[in-house]
Amino acid sequence: MADMGSRALDNSNFYRFKSDEERLAEEREIDAWLPITSNRNAKWWYSAFHNVTAMVGAGVLSLPYVLAQLGWWPGVTVLLISWIITFYTLWQMVEMHEIVPGKRFDRYHELGQHAFGGKLGLWIIVPQQLIVEVGVDIVYMVTGGQSLKTFHGLVCQNHHCKDIKLKYFIMIFASVHFVISHLPDFNSIAGVSLAAAVMSLSYSTIAWGATVKKGVQPNVEYGYKATTTAGTIFNFFNALGEVAFAYAGHNVVLEIQATIPSTPEKPSKKPMWKGVVVAYIIVAMCYFPVAIIGYWNFGNEVNGNILESLKTPTWLIATANIFVVIHVIGSYQIYAMPVFDMIETVLVKKFRFKATWMLRFVTRNIYVAALHHVAINLQAEEIQSLLDY
């Protein structure tokens, strides 16, 4: 360990005596290895399905419950205004990616450093970005395990299968990421992200399609769920939080745009924006039918997860849960890639470790293992609050 430390120190001292040209060449070599900047050959449709995968999550299945907490017109209004505001702010971020001529802000913190200064920008942006991205990855790890457990329960309900604890399904979900987390960059997970985007549209369609098939329930009521003023106010703010979570995804926009080629004649913002427009159309196709049709049919009796309210047909609900699993596998990777980039940047640029596959293999395995440990040790109440079930 001491030898490793002295070697890193020697590398650092050696780096100080390099010429500007040598430093620039080394920086370019490192950037060509880091996951965000190593591959800039993405097409506009990469932007579309990456943004769909980042934004549409299993939280879409709770949107009918959001309307039950807010009521008809406040609920629909909040959903629509949130769609418009996040669409506009995402456009702003796409424009700011190359707001300085000749420079690209490939990472969220780089834009923060431009706005607030080198050190202050890092301290403002990086902690918040890490909280969001690591937190979402933990939530998705638990969500994936919960959906696997639900699928197991549905397919085994008539076969007297042995009950398996949630933590073992989380282990199964984590095992997938011990493999695909070693895909080197954003473009290498394009296939995973595309599959995830298709699955998000698929399980959303299953949710509202099966709801239409089931029909409006007898004696359905559309008033506020809470019976007291305090309860109504609490539900209102809780619903706003659920809507905010449903419209997440902005914190990886700059990193997605960094994978698109850019020239003065053809800046990256044009294909990026084209993909964003397509993505937001898909988001609307997922969110509004699920929310409105789900609440229309079940009213105040709708569960936190619309699939729990449907219950039948069993095979369709089981299929939807598998689609959720596939989707959150892709979403996990979308949110993990900027974290991998941060970790590898610090190790290679600051601590002077060599940019090798072994460094990447070790750091990414540690990340997946650490989040797996956190996920399986959450208490049941915390899991329920995270999933909004």
Secondary structure as the mmCIF struct_conf table of DSSP 4:
data_model
#
loop_
_struct_conf.conf_type_id
_struct_conf.id
_struct_conf.beg_label_comp_id
_struct_conf.beg_label_asym_id
_struct_conf.beg_label_seq_id
_struct_conf.end_label_comp_id
_struct_conf.end_label_asym_id
_struct_conf.end_label_seq_id
HELX_RH_AL_P HELX_RH_AL_P1 ALA A 2 ARG A 16
TURN_TY1_P TURN_TY1_P1 PHE A 17 PHE A 17
BEND BEND1 LYS A 18 LYS A 18
HELX_RH_AL_P HELX_RH_AL_P2 ASP A 20 ASP A 31
TURN_TY1_P TURN_TY1_P2 ALA A 32 TRP A 33
BEND BEND2 LEU A 34 LEU A 34
TURN_TY1_P TURN_TY1_P3 PRO A 35 THR A 37
BEND BEND3 SER A 38 SER A 38
HELX_RH_AL_P HELX_RH_AL_P3 TRP A 44 MET A 55
HELX_RH_3T_P HELX_RH_3T_P1 ALA A 58 SER A 62
HELX_RH_AL_P HELX_RH_AL_P4 LEU A 63 LEU A 70
HELX_RH_AL_P HELX_RH_AL_P5 TRP A 72 MET A 96
TURN_TY1_P TURN_TY1_P4 HIS A 97 GLU A 98
BEND BEND4 VAL A 100 VAL A 100
TURN_TY1_P TURN_TY1_P5 PRO A 101 GLY A 102
BEND BEND5 ARG A 107 ARG A 107
HELX_RH_AL_P HELX_RH_AL_P6 TYR A 108 PHE A 116
HELX_RH_AL_P HELX_RH_AL_P7 GLY A 118 VAL A 155
TURN_TY1_P TURN_TY1_P6 CYS A 156 HIS A 160
HELX_LH_PP_P HELX_LH_PP_P1 CYS A 161 ASP A 163
HELX_RH_AL_P HELX_RH_AL_P8 LEU A 166 ILE A 180
TURN_TY1_P TURN_TY1_P7 SER A 181 HIS A 182
BEND BEND6 LEU A 183 LEU A 183
BEND BEND7 ASP A 185 ASP A 185
TURN_TY1_P TURN_TY1_P8 PHE A 186 PHE A 186
HELX_RH_3T_P HELX_RH_3T_P2 ASN A 187 ILE A 189
HELX_RH_AL_P HELX_RH_AL_P9 ALA A 190 LYS A 214
HELX_LH_PP_P HELX_LH_PP_P2 VAL A 216 GLN A 217
TURN_TY1_P TURN_TY1_P9 PRO A 218 ASN A 219
BEND BEND8 GLY A 223 GLY A 223
BEND BEND9 LYS A 225 LYS A 225
BEND BEND10 THR A 227 THR A 228
HELX_RH_AL_P HELX_RH_AL_P10 THR A 229 ALA A 246
TURN_TY1_P TURN_TY1_P10 TYR A 247 TYR A 247
HELX_RH_3T_P HELX_RH_3T_P3 HIS A 250 VAL A 252
HELX_RH_AL_P HELX_RH_AL_P11 VAL A 253 GLN A 257
TURN_TY1_P TURN_TY1_P11 ALA A 258 THR A 259
BEND BEND11 ILE A 260 ILE A 260
BEND BEND12 PRO A 264 LYS A 266
TURN_TY1_P TURN_TY1_P12 SER A 268 SER A 268
HELX_RH_AL_P HELX_RH_AL_P12 LYS A 269 PHE A 298
HELX_RH_3T_P HELX_RH_3T_P4 GLY A 299 GLU A 301
BEND BEND13 GLY A 304 ASN A 305
HELX_RH_AL_P HELX_RH_AL_P13 ILE A 306 LEU A 310
BEND BEND14 PRO A 313 PRO A 313
HELX_RH_AL_P HELX_RH_AL_P14 THR A 314 THR A 345
HELX_RH_PI_P HELX_RH_PI_P1 VAL A 346 LYS A 350
BEND BEND15 PHE A 351 PHE A 351
HELX_RH_AL_P HELX_RH_AL_P15 TRP A 357 ILE A 376
TURN_TY1_P TURN_TY1_P13 ASN A 377 ASN A 377
BEND BEND16 LEU A 378 LEU A 378
HELX_RH_AL_P HELX_RH_AL_P16 ALA A 380 LEU A 387
TURN_TY1_P TURN_TY1_P14 ASP A 388 ASP A 388
#
